[in-house]
Amino acid sequence: MRVTTQMLNRAAQKAGIPVNRTSLLNYINGNGSDLSMANAVSKTQKNTDAAKRSEYEKLENSADGVEKSAGQLLSSGGEELKASDLQNFVDRYNEMLKSLKKAEDNLDKFYAQSARNLVKENQQELAKYGITVEKDGTLSFDKAKFEKFSAEQSAKSESGEVKEADSAKTQTGEETEETAAKQDALFDNENGFFSRLKFLASLVSDSAGANVESFSGYYNGAGVMTNAYSNGKYNFWS
């Protein structure tokens, strides 16, 4: 069927759309004074995708930060910890959790809940190092509390003194085992808190990275995939 400019304008009138005096050819080529409906939709979609891409980029970066900081703390084994490293970990974790809460994807919601559950399970051990789990699931760091705990541990280690009330436990090795168990709850390389959180952060980063790629391309008014395709990201035959 042959479609003329007049037919296009009549259809526009019936639909209640203001008639544009642009020719049919200009509509097709997108050369009209106003954007065509297809281009307008494309522009809106592109802006939406750009916003989502930006959010996922923030999530990916924050998750990478958690993975890195948790790895540093894990490698320390709980020895000679620095307040700055703990503060950095807390900051990166809070950034990741806040980004996860903004995400609409069910997988991200699952990751957010998993992170909250993990810190809640270890909140008593974390508290000794000055890290507190807040009601909203975020973390806060008390440098003074951490330094006090570190000083006490150093004093005990240097003096070798043991309280009389705990001497029996020490002689049987019970206190040593209990202390080691609590230490492992955070710093164990296989199943400790920082090990598990590092792994979770890597999953969050991978998922966010995939979403960044997903929202990096868009269709133009002619229905042609641009950006991602033109960069070869989805050209499997190149």
Contacts in CASP RR format, 6 or more apart in sequence:
PFRMAT RR
TARGET T0000
AUTHOR 0000-0000-0000
METHOD contacts of the structure
MODEL  1
MRVTTQMLNRAAQKAGIPVNRTSLLNYINGNGSDLSMANAVSKTQKNTDA
AKRSEYEKLENSADGVEKSAGQLLSSGGEELKASDLQNFVDRYNEMLKSL
KKAEDNLDKFYAQSARNLVKENQQELAKYGITVEKDGTLSFDKAKFEKFS
AEQSAKSESGEVKEADSAKTQTGEETEETAAKQDALFDNENGFFSRLKFL
ASLVSDSAGANVESFSGYYNGAGVMTNAYSNGKYNFWS
3 24 0 8 1.000
4 24 0 8 1.000
5 23 0 8 1.000
5 24 0 8 1.000
8 24 0 8 1.000
8 27 0 8 1.000
9 19 0 8 1.000
9 20 0 8 1.000
12 18 0 8 1.000
12 19 0 8 1.000
12 20 0 8 1.000
13 19 0 8 1.000
20 32 0 8 1.000
20 33 0 8 1.000
20 34 0 8 1.000
22 31 0 8 1.000
22 32 0 8 1.000
22 33 0 8 1.000
22 34 0 8 1.000
25 31 0 8 1.000
26 32 0 8 1.000
27 36 0 8 1.000
30 36 0 8 1.000
30 39 0 8 1.000
30 221 0 8 1.000
35 43 0 8 1.000
36 221 0 8 1.000
38 221 0 8 1.000
38 222 0 8 1.000
38 223 0 8 1.000
39 220 0 8 1.000
39 221 0 8 1.000
41 221 0 8 1.000
42 218 0 8 1.000
42 219 0 8 1.000
42 220 0 8 1.000
42 221 0 8 1.000
42 223 0 8 1.000
45 218 0 8 1.000
45 219 0 8 1.000
46 218 0 8 1.000
49 215 0 8 1.000
49 216 0 8 1.000
49 217 0 8 1.000
49 218 0 8 1.000
50 215 0 8 1.000
52 211 0 8 1.000
52 215 0 8 1.000
53 211 0 8 1.000
53 212 0 8 1.000
53 215 0 8 1.000
53 216 0 8 1.000
55 99 0 8 1.000
55 102 0 8 1.000
55 103 0 8 1.000
56 103 0 8 1.000
56 208 0 8 1.000
56 209 0 8 1.000
56 211 0 8 1.000
56 212 0 8 1.000
56 215 0 8 1.000
57 208 0 8 1.000
57 212 0 8 1.000
58 95 0 8 1.000
58 99 0 8 1.000
59 96 0 8 1.000
59 99 0 8 1.000
59 100 0 8 1.000
59 103 0 8 1.000
59 108 0 8 1.000
59 204 0 8 1.000
59 208 0 8 1.000
60 205 0 8 1.000
60 208 0 8 1.000
60 209 0 8 1.000
60 212 0 8 1.000
62 92 0 8 1.000
62 95 0 8 1.000
62 96 0 8 1.000
62 99 0 8 1.000
63 96 0 8 1.000
63 201 0 8 1.000
63 202 0 8 1.000
63 204 0 8 1.000
63 205 0 8 1.000
63 208 0 8 1.000
64 201 0 8 1.000
64 205 0 8 1.000
65 92 0 8 1.000
65 96 0 8 1.000
65 201 0 8 1.000
66 89 0 8 1.000
66 92 0 8 1.000
66 93 0 8 1.000
66 96 0 8 1.000
66 197 0 8 1.000
66 198 0 8 1.000
66 201 0 8 1.000
66 204 0 8 1.000
67 198 0 8 1.000
67 201 0 8 1.000
67 202 0 8 1.000
67 205 0 8 1.000
68 92 0 8 1.000
69 85 0 8 1.000
69 88 0 8 1.000
69 89 0 8 1.000
69 92 0 8 1.000
69 93 0 8 1.000
70 89 0 8 1.000
70 194 0 8 1.000
70 195 0 8 1.000
70 197 0 8 1.000
70 198 0 8 1.000
70 201 0 8 1.000
71 194 0 8 1.000
71 198 0 8 1.000
72 85 0 8 1.000
72 89 0 8 1.000
73 81 0 8 1.000
73 85 0 8 1.000
73 86 0 8 1.000
73 89 0 8 1.000
73 187 0 8 1.000
73 194 0 8 1.000
74 187 0 8 1.000
74 189 0 8 1.000
74 194 0 8 1.000
74 195 0 8 1.000
74 198 0 8 1.000
76 85 0 8 1.000
76 187 0 8 1.000
77 183 0 8 1.000
77 187 0 8 1.000
78 183 0 8 1.000
78 186 0 8 1.000
78 187 0 8 1.000
81 129 0 8 1.000
81 146 0 8 1.000
81 150 0 8 1.000
83 141 0 8 1.000
83 143 0 8 1.000
83 146 0 8 1.000
83 147 0 8 1.000
86 129 0 8 1.000
86 130 0 8 1.000
86 131 0 8 1.000
86 141 0 8 1.000
86 146 0 8 1.000
87 141 0 8 1.000
87 143 0 8 1.000
90 131 0 8 1.000
90 139 0 8 1.000
90 140 0 8 1.000
90 141 0 8 1.000
93 115 0 8 1.000
93 119 0 8 1.000
93 138 0 8 1.000
93 139 0 8 1.000
93 197 0 8 1.000
94 138 0 8 1.000
94 139 0 8 1.000
96 115 0 8 1.000
96 201 0 8 1.000
96 204 0 8 1.000
97 112 0 8 1.000
97 115 0 8 1.000
97 116 0 8 1.000
97 137 0 8 1.000
97 138 0 8 1.000
98 138 0 8 1.000
100 108 0 8 1.000
100 109 0 8 1.000
100 111 0 8 1.000
100 112 0 8 1.000
100 115 0 8 1.000
100 204 0 8 1.000
101 112 0 8 1.000
103 109 0 8 1.000
103 112 0 8 1.000
105 207 0 8 1.000
105 211 0 8 1.000
107 207 0 8 1.000
108 204 0 8 1.000
108 207 0 8 1.000
111 200 0 8 1.000
111 203 0 8 1.000
111 204 0 8 1.000
111 207 0 8 1.000
114 200 0 8 1.000
115 197 0 8 1.000
115 200 0 8 1.000
116 137 0 8 1.000
118 193 0 8 1.000
118 196 0 8 1.000
118 197 0 8 1.000
118 200 0 8 1.000
119 126 0 8 1.000
119 133 0 8 1.000
119 137 0 8 1.000
119 139 0 8 1.000
119 193 0 8 1.000
119 197 0 8 1.000
120 133 0 8 1.000
120 137 0 8 1.000
121 193 0 8 1.000
122 185 0 8 1.000
122 186 0 8 1.000
122 193 0 8 1.000
123 132 0 8 1.000
123 133 0 8 1.000
125 182 0 8 1.000
125 185 0 8 1.000
125 186 0 8 1.000
125 193 0 8 1.000
126 132 0 8 1.000
126 133 0 8 1.000
126 139 0 8 1.000
126 186 0 8 1.000
126 193 0 8 1.000
128 149 0 8 1.000
128 182 0 8 1.000
129 146 0 8 1.000
129 149 0 8 1.000
129 186 0 8 1.000
130 141 0 8 1.000
130 142 0 8 1.000
130 143 0 8 1.000
130 145 0 8 1.000
130 146 0 8 1.000
130 149 0 8 1.000
131 139 0 8 1.000
131 140 0 8 1.000
131 141 0 8 1.000
131 142 0 8 1.000
132 139 0 8 1.000
132 140 0 8 1.000
132 141 0 8 1.000
132 142 0 8 1.000
133 139 0 8 1.000
134 140 0 8 1.000
162 170 0 8 1.000
166 175 0 8 1.000
169 175 0 8 1.000
169 178 0 8 1.000
170 176 0 8 1.000
184 192 0 8 1.000
185 192 0 8 1.000
185 193 0 8 1.000
186 192 0 8 1.000
186 193 0 8 1.000
186 194 0 8 1.000
187 193 0 8 1.000
187 194 0 8 1.000
188 195 0 8 1.000
189 195 0 8 1.000
213 228 0 8 1.000
213 233 0 8 1.000
216 227 0 8 1.000
216 228 0 8 1.000
216 233 0 8 1.000
217 225 0 8 1.000
217 226 0 8 1.000
217 227 0 8 1.000
217 228 0 8 1.000
217 229 0 8 1.000
218 225 0 8 1.000
218 226 0 8 1.000
218 227 0 8 1.000
219 225 0 8 1.000
219 226 0 8 1.000
220 226 0 8 1.000
225 234 0 8 1.000
228 234 0 8 1.000
229 235 0 8 1.000
232 238 0 8 1.000
END
